[in-house]
Amino acid sequence: MDATATTSSPQVPAPDTAASWRALAGSGVLAMFGVSALYGSTFGLFLLPLQQSLGWSRGEIAFSLTLATLFTPLVAPLTGWVIDKVPLRPLILAGVVLQSANFAAFSMMQGSVWVYYGLCLALMVTAAGASLLSLAKLVQGWFDQSLGRALGLLFACGGIGGILHPLWTQAVISQLGWRQAFMVMAGLSLLACGAAALLLVREREPAARREPLAGLDARKPVSTAAAANGKGPDSMAAFMRDAIWWKLALFNMLFALGVGAIFMHFAALLQDRGATPGQAAFAMSLVGLGGLTGNLLAGWLADRMPASRLAVIVMAVPMLATLTIYAGGGLWVSIAAGGLLGLCSGGDNSVSLLLARRYFSADTFGRASATQMVAAAAGGGVSPWLAGLVHDRTGNYDLALIMAAACMGAAALAAWWLPEHRAATRPDGDNVALGA
């Protein structure tokens, strides 16, 4: 009878196998044509067209990100809870349909900036199902030994979108207008993401619960005591009482505070310095190329060195790039520095999620990452608005660049403060490193 039950029960595919890479391929397509890649990499290209067409100021347009920040504490924890509790594939399929409809709605905007704000807030909800957070949760269930490379590849696919989308978006805006650009986004989201979700995306039900990774070498065994006592907080209230959660939150908030001020205004900054719209779009693609390379490199390095120390490098290099942009030296120097900025800030995505997976269990990965998104949104949502205000008051972005570099330097210090692992407590009371 046991043999019959064993034979009839479906076998769970092993991690790090061909099935794992198929699921990663589907997730990569979703990342490439998802909201973060489609709109995140092209937001700056819409600043001037919306300003000229609808009469809104740059500060008003960038304020949409600040509103999203205020909304994030409501949406992100709920999203994290949902992806920890419900099957991911139907959630992703629903997200694809809803986010595509939301893109189409942007093309119908008229003169009220509050309609724009409402659609941006709606996008946070409609895109949640097929968000990078959902995809990362799906991917981390398929990989153990290659988790760093898998997450690096996932975010690198978003980087490929960051290279391609600014080029065609600027071409469509120049030839047909910004409304048509939003409609093209809607079509790409529906067709590309829908096909990938239907054909490739599958969720793996792990044969056993996996605990936080003590080191990035997943081949090390996790002790019974560690599994029982070192998995970290397992509820929203427990996250708020956890010292490691707060240290990681500080790291994410400071980096987002610095990078958000540059990325969302980079195209407009270059055009203020004499770049043509085509050159600005090329620069945004170069930033995307840097993000692609950075995620691949960070994922490869994260499987080979402590992620918290890698995070220090990921923070320090974009700080130097930002100071280079501030110092000037010509348009093409600024464009090249933007590529370097993308190289390291792109790597932050995979490093941040690897840190979350190290300190928190697989069962709480969604909630842990989602609550960290609140911290990142606190920085990333406020900084574009502040940079827009700085430009509106001073006529340039110089002060914003200085502030951004300072935040990146502080983020590097916060990364150095993070522990290498979460300690587990043995029954005798002694602390041990997970995986030791």
C-alpha positions as CSV (number, residue, x, y, z in Angstrom):
1,M,0.0,0.0,0.0
2,D,2.8,2.3,0.8
3,A,4.5,1.4,-2.5
4,T,1.3,2.2,-4.4
5,A,1.0,5.5,-2.7
6,T,4.6,6.3,-3.5
7,T,4.1,5.3,-7.2
8,S,0.9,7.3,-7.7
9,S,2.1,10.5,-6.0
10,P,3.6,13.0,-8.4
11,Q,7.4,13.3,-8.1
12,V,8.7,16.8,-7.2
13,P,11.4,17.8,-9.7
14,A,14.8,18.2,-8.1
15,P,16.3,21.7,-7.8
16,D,19.0,22.9,-10.2
17,T,17.7,20.7,-13.1
18,A,16.4,21.3,-16.6
19,A,12.9,22.0,-15.2
20,S,14.4,24.7,-13.0
21,W,16.0,26.5,-16.0
22,R,12.7,26.3,-18.0
23,A,10.9,28.0,-15.1
24,L,13.7,30.6,-15.0
25,A,13.4,31.2,-18.7
26,G,9.7,31.9,-18.4
27,S,10.2,34.1,-15.4
28,G,13.0,35.9,-17.3
29,V,10.5,36.8,-20.2
30,L,8.1,38.1,-17.6
31,A,10.8,40.2,-16.1
32,M,11.8,41.6,-19.5
33,F,8.3,42.7,-20.4
34,G,7.0,43.4,-16.9
35,V,6.1,46.8,-15.4
36,S,9.6,47.3,-13.8
37,A,11.3,47.0,-17.1
38,L,8.7,48.6,-19.4
39,Y,7.9,51.6,-17.3
40,G,10.7,51.7,-14.8
41,S,13.3,52.1,-17.5
42,T,11.3,54.6,-19.6
43,F,9.7,56.9,-17.0
44,G,12.2,59.6,-17.6
45,L,11.4,59.6,-21.3
46,F,7.8,60.6,-20.5
47,L,8.7,63.6,-18.3
48,L,9.1,66.2,-21.1
49,P,6.3,64.9,-23.3
50,L,3.8,64.9,-20.5
51,Q,5.0,68.3,-19.4
52,Q,4.6,69.7,-22.9
53,S,1.3,68.0,-23.7
54,L,-0.6,68.2,-20.4
55,G,1.1,71.2,-18.8
56,W,2.3,69.4,-15.6
57,S,5.6,70.3,-14.0
58,R,8.5,67.8,-13.5
59,G,7.9,68.0,-9.8
60,E,4.2,67.1,-10.2
61,I,5.0,64.2,-12.5
62,A,7.7,62.8,-10.2
63,F,5.3,63.2,-7.2
64,S,3.5,60.1,-8.5
65,L,6.4,58.1,-7.2
66,T,6.1,59.7,-3.8
67,L,2.4,58.8,-3.7
68,A,3.4,55.3,-4.6
69,T,5.7,55.4,-1.6
70,L,2.9,56.3,0.7
71,F,0.8,53.5,-0.8
72,T,3.5,50.9,-0.6
73,P,3.1,50.1,3.2
74,L,-0.5,49.0,2.3
75,V,0.2,47.0,-0.9
76,A,3.6,45.4,-0.3
77,P,3.0,43.5,2.9
78,L,-0.3,42.2,1.5
79,T,1.4,41.2,-1.7
80,G,4.1,39.3,0.3
81,W,1.4,37.5,2.4
82,V,-0.5,36.5,-0.8
83,I,2.5,35.1,-2.6
84,D,3.5,33.1,0.5
85,K,0.0,31.6,0.7
86,V,-1.5,31.1,-2.8
87,P,-0.4,29.3,-5.9
88,L,1.9,31.6,-7.9
89,R,1.0,30.6,-11.5
90,P,-2.6,31.8,-11.5
91,L,-1.6,34.9,-9.6
92,I,1.0,35.7,-12.3
93,L,-1.5,35.1,-15.1
94,A,-4.0,37.5,-13.5
95,G,-1.3,40.1,-13.0
96,V,-0.3,40.0,-16.7
97,V,-3.9,40.8,-17.8
98,L,-4.4,43.5,-15.2
99,Q,-1.1,45.3,-15.8
100,S,-1.7,45.3,-19.5
101,A,-5.1,46.9,-19.1
102,N,-3.5,49.5,-16.8
103,F,-0.9,50.5,-19.4
104,A,-3.7,51.0,-22.0
105,A,-5.5,53.3,-19.5
106,F,-2.4,55.6,-19.3
107,S,-2.9,56.4,-23.0
108,M,-6.3,57.9,-22.3
109,M,-5.2,60.5,-19.8
110,Q,-6.3,64.1,-20.3
111,G,-5.5,67.3,-18.3
112,S,-5.9,66.2,-14.6
113,V,-2.7,65.2,-12.9
114,W,-4.8,63.4,-10.3
115,V,-6.0,60.9,-13.0
116,Y,-2.3,60.2,-13.6
117,Y,-1.7,59.7,-9.9
118,G,-4.6,57.3,-9.7
119,L,-3.4,55.2,-12.6
120,C,0.1,55.0,-11.0
121,L,-1.4,53.8,-7.7
122,A,-3.6,51.3,-9.6
123,L,-0.5,50.0,-11.4
124,M,1.0,49.0,-8.0
125,V,-1.9,46.7,-7.4
126,T,-2.4,45.4,-11.0
127,A,1.3,44.6,-11.4
128,A,1.7,42.9,-8.1
129,G,0.7,39.4,-9.4
130,A,3.4,39.3,-12.0
131,S,5.9,41.5,-10.1
132,L,9.6,40.7,-9.7
133,L,8.8,39.8,-6.1
134,S,6.4,37.0,-7.3
135,L,9.0,35.8,-9.9
136,A,11.8,35.8,-7.3
137,K,9.7,33.7,-5.0
138,L,9.0,31.2,-7.8
139,V,12.6,31.1,-8.8
140,Q,14.0,30.6,-5.3
141,G,11.9,27.5,-5.0
142,W,13.6,25.9,-8.0
143,F,17.3,26.5,-7.1
144,D,19.7,25.7,-4.3
145,Q,23.3,25.6,-5.3
146,S,22.8,28.1,-8.2
147,L,20.4,30.5,-6.5
148,G,22.7,33.5,-6.8
149,R,23.2,32.9,-10.6
150,A,19.5,32.2,-11.0
151,L,18.4,35.5,-9.4
152,G,21.2,37.3,-11.2
153,L,19.8,36.0,-14.5
154,L,16.2,36.9,-13.6
155,F,17.1,40.5,-12.9
156,A,19.5,40.5,-15.9
157,C,16.4,39.8,-18.1
158,G,14.9,42.9,-16.6
159,G,18.1,44.6,-17.6
160,I,17.7,43.5,-21.2
161,G,14.3,45.1,-21.2
162,G,16.0,48.2,-19.8
163,I,18.3,48.3,-22.8
164,L,15.6,47.7,-25.5
165,H,12.6,49.6,-24.1
166,P,14.0,53.1,-24.0
167,L,15.0,52.9,-27.7
168,W,11.7,51.9,-29.1
169,T,9.7,54.0,-26.6
170,Q,11.6,57.2,-27.7
171,A,11.0,56.3,-31.3
172,V,7.3,55.8,-30.8
173,I,7.0,59.0,-28.8
174,S,8.9,61.0,-31.4
175,Q,6.9,59.5,-34.4
176,L,3.4,58.8,-33.0
177,G,3.2,60.3,-29.5
178,W,3.3,59.3,-25.9
179,R,-0.3,57.8,-25.9
180,Q,0.7,55.3,-28.6
181,A,3.8,54.4,-26.6
182,F,1.6,53.3,-23.7
183,M,-0.6,51.3,-26.0
184,V,2.5,49.5,-27.4
185,M,3.5,48.7,-23.8
186,A,0.1,47.2,-23.1
187,G,0.4,45.0,-26.2
188,L,3.9,43.8,-25.3
189,S,2.9,43.1,-21.8
190,L,-0.1,41.0,-22.7
191,L,1.5,39.0,-25.6
192,A,5.0,38.4,-24.3
193,C,4.2,37.9,-20.6
194,G,1.0,36.0,-21.3
195,A,2.8,33.5,-23.6
196,A,5.6,33.0,-21.1
197,A,3.3,32.5,-18.1
198,L,1.2,30.0,-20.0
199,L,3.9,27.9,-21.6
200,L,6.9,28.0,-19.2
201,V,6.1,29.2,-15.7
202,R,5.5,26.4,-13.2
203,E,5.8,26.4,-9.5
204,R,7.9,23.7,-7.7
205,E,6.5,22.4,-4.4
206,P,9.6,21.7,-2.4
207,A,9.9,18.2,-0.9
208,A,11.0,19.7,2.4
209,R,11.0,23.1,4.0
210,R,14.2,25.0,3.4
211,E,15.7,27.3,6.0
212,P,17.7,30.5,5.6
213,L,21.0,30.1,3.8
214,A,23.8,30.6,6.3
215,G,26.4,31.0,3.6
216,L,25.9,31.2,-0.1
217,D,27.1,27.6,-0.5
218,A,23.8,25.8,-0.3
219,R,25.5,22.4,-0.2
220,K,26.3,22.8,3.4
221,P,23.9,21.0,5.7
222,V,21.5,22.8,8.0
223,S,21.6,21.4,11.5
224,T,18.4,20.3,13.3
225,A,18.9,22.9,15.9
226,A,19.4,25.6,13.3
227,A,16.3,24.5,11.5
228,A,14.3,24.7,14.7
229,N,15.6,27.9,16.1
230,G,17.4,29.9,13.5
231,K,14.9,30.4,10.7
232,G,14.2,34.0,11.8
233,P,10.9,35.8,12.3
234,D,7.7,34.3,10.8
235,S,5.1,37.1,11.1
236,M,4.8,40.7,10.3
237,A,5.0,41.7,14.0
238,A,8.2,39.6,14.4
239,F,9.8,41.3,11.4
240,M,9.3,44.7,13.2
241,R,11.1,43.3,16.3
242,D,14.0,41.7,14.3
243,A,17.4,43.6,14.4
244,I,18.6,42.0,11.1
245,W,15.4,43.1,9.4
246,W,16.0,46.7,10.4
247,K,19.6,46.7,9.3
248,L,18.6,45.3,5.9
249,A,15.8,47.9,5.7
250,L,18.3,50.7,6.3
251,F,20.6,49.4,3.6
252,N,17.7,49.2,1.1
253,M,16.2,52.6,2.0
254,L,19.5,54.5,1.7
255,F,20.4,53.0,-1.6
256,A,17.0,53.6,-3.1
257,L,17.1,57.1,-1.8
258,G,20.3,57.8,-3.7
259,V,19.6,55.9,-6.9
260,G,16.0,57.0,-7.4
261,A,17.0,60.6,-7.6
262,I,19.3,59.9,-10.5
263,F,17.5,57.2,-12.6
264,M,14.1,58.8,-12.9
265,H,15.7,62.2,-14.0
266,F,18.7,60.9,-15.9
267,A,17.2,61.4,-19.4
268,A,15.9,64.9,-18.5
269,L,19.3,65.8,-16.9
270,L,21.2,64.9,-20.1
271,Q,18.8,66.9,-22.2
272,D,19.3,69.9,-19.9
273,R,23.0,69.5,-20.7
274,G,22.5,69.5,-24.4
275,A,21.7,65.9,-25.3
276,T,19.2,65.2,-28.0
277,P,16.2,62.9,-27.2
278,G,17.9,60.2,-29.2
279,Q,21.1,60.6,-27.1
280,A,19.1,60.5,-23.9
281,A,17.4,57.3,-25.0
282,F,20.8,55.8,-25.8
283,A,22.0,56.8,-22.4
284,M,19.0,55.1,-20.8
285,S,19.8,51.9,-22.8
286,L,23.4,52.1,-21.6
287,V,22.1,52.2,-18.0
288,G,20.0,49.2,-18.8
289,L,23.1,47.4,-20.3
290,G,24.9,48.2,-17.1
291,G,22.0,46.7,-15.1
292,L,22.1,43.6,-17.2
293,T,25.9,43.1,-16.7
294,G,25.7,44.0,-13.1
295,N,23.0,41.5,-12.3
296,L,24.9,38.7,-14.0
297,L,28.1,39.6,-12.3
298,A,26.5,40.0,-8.9
299,G,24.7,36.7,-9.2
300,W,27.9,34.9,-10.1
301,L,29.9,36.6,-7.3
302,A,27.2,36.1,-4.7
303,D,27.6,32.3,-5.1
304,R,31.3,32.8,-4.3
305,M,31.7,35.5,-1.7
306,P,29.7,36.9,1.2
307,A,26.8,38.8,-0.1
308,S,26.9,41.6,2.5
309,R,30.5,42.4,1.5
310,L,29.5,42.3,-2.2
311,A,26.8,44.8,-1.2
312,V,29.4,47.3,-0.1
313,I,31.0,47.2,-3.5
314,V,27.6,47.5,-5.2
315,M,27.0,50.7,-3.2
316,A,30.4,52.4,-3.4
317,V,30.9,52.3,-7.2
318,P,27.6,54.1,-8.1
319,M,28.5,56.7,-5.6
320,L,31.7,57.4,-7.5
321,A,29.7,57.4,-10.8
322,T,27.3,60.0,-9.4
323,L,30.1,62.3,-8.3
324,T,31.5,61.9,-11.8
325,I,28.2,63.0,-13.3
326,Y,28.2,66.0,-10.9
327,A,31.7,67.0,-11.8
328,G,30.8,67.2,-15.5
329,G,33.5,66.7,-18.1
330,G,31.3,66.5,-21.1
331,L,28.1,64.8,-22.2
332,W,29.6,61.5,-23.1
333,V,31.5,61.3,-19.8
334,S,28.1,61.6,-18.1
335,I,26.6,59.0,-20.3
336,A,29.4,56.6,-19.6
337,A,29.1,57.3,-15.8
338,G,25.4,56.4,-16.2
339,G,26.3,53.0,-17.6
340,L,28.6,52.5,-14.5
341,L,25.7,53.6,-12.3
342,G,23.5,51.0,-13.9
343,L,26.2,48.3,-13.6
344,C,26.3,48.4,-9.8
345,S,22.7,49.5,-9.1
346,G,21.5,46.6,-11.2
347,G,23.4,44.2,-9.1
348,D,21.7,45.5,-6.0
349,N,18.5,43.7,-7.0
350,S,19.9,40.2,-6.8
351,V,22.1,41.0,-3.8
352,S,19.2,42.4,-1.8
353,L,17.0,39.3,-2.5
354,L,19.9,37.0,-1.7
355,L,20.4,38.7,1.6
356,A,16.6,38.3,2.3
357,R,16.9,34.6,1.4
358,R,19.9,34.2,3.7
359,Y,18.3,35.7,6.8
360,F,14.7,34.5,6.4
361,S,13.1,31.1,5.6
362,A,11.6,30.0,2.3
363,D,8.1,30.1,3.8
364,T,8.4,33.7,4.8
365,F,10.5,34.9,1.8
366,G,7.6,36.8,0.2
367,R,6.7,38.6,3.4
368,A,10.3,39.4,4.3
369,S,11.0,40.7,0.8
370,A,7.7,42.6,0.6
371,T,8.3,44.4,3.9
372,Q,11.8,45.3,2.7
373,M,10.2,46.8,-0.3
374,V,8.4,49.2,2.0
375,A,11.8,50.4,3.2
376,A,13.2,50.7,-0.4
377,A,10.0,52.5,-1.5
378,A,10.5,55.0,1.4
379,G,13.7,56.1,-0.3
380,G,13.0,55.4,-3.9
381,G,9.6,57.1,-3.9
382,V,10.7,60.3,-2.1
383,S,14.0,60.9,-3.9
384,P,12.6,61.5,-7.5
385,W,10.2,64.1,-6.1
386,L,12.9,65.8,-4.1
387,A,15.2,65.8,-7.2
388,G,12.3,67.3,-9.2
389,L,11.8,70.0,-6.6
390,V,15.5,70.8,-6.6
391,H,15.5,71.2,-10.4
392,D,12.3,73.4,-10.2
393,R,13.9,75.7,-7.5
394,T,17.5,75.8,-8.7
395,G,17.3,75.1,-12.5
396,N,19.7,72.1,-12.3
397,Y,20.3,68.8,-10.6
398,D,23.6,69.6,-9.0
399,L,22.4,69.6,-5.4
400,A,20.4,66.4,-6.1
401,L,23.5,64.6,-7.3
402,I,25.4,65.5,-4.2
403,M,22.6,64.3,-2.0
404,A,22.3,61.0,-4.0
405,A,26.1,60.3,-3.6
406,A,25.9,60.9,0.1
407,C,23.0,58.4,0.5
408,M,24.9,55.8,-1.5
409,G,28.0,56.2,0.7
410,A,25.8,55.7,3.8
411,A,24.2,52.6,2.2
412,A,27.7,51.2,1.8
413,L,28.3,51.6,5.5
414,A,24.9,50.0,6.3
415,A,25.9,47.0,4.1
416,W,29.1,46.6,6.1
417,W,27.1,46.5,9.3
418,L,25.0,43.5,8.2
419,P,26.0,40.1,9.7
420,E,27.2,37.3,7.5
421,H,24.5,34.9,8.8
422,R,21.7,34.6,11.2
423,A,22.8,32.7,14.3
424,A,20.8,29.7,15.5
425,T,20.5,28.8,19.2
426,R,21.2,25.2,20.3
427,P,19.1,23.7,23.0
428,D,22.0,24.3,25.4
429,G,21.8,28.1,24.7
430,D,24.9,28.5,22.6
431,N,24.7,30.4,19.3
432,V,25.8,28.7,16.2
433,A,26.0,29.8,12.5
434,L,23.4,28.3,10.3
435,G,25.0,25.8,7.9
436,A,28.0,25.4,10.1
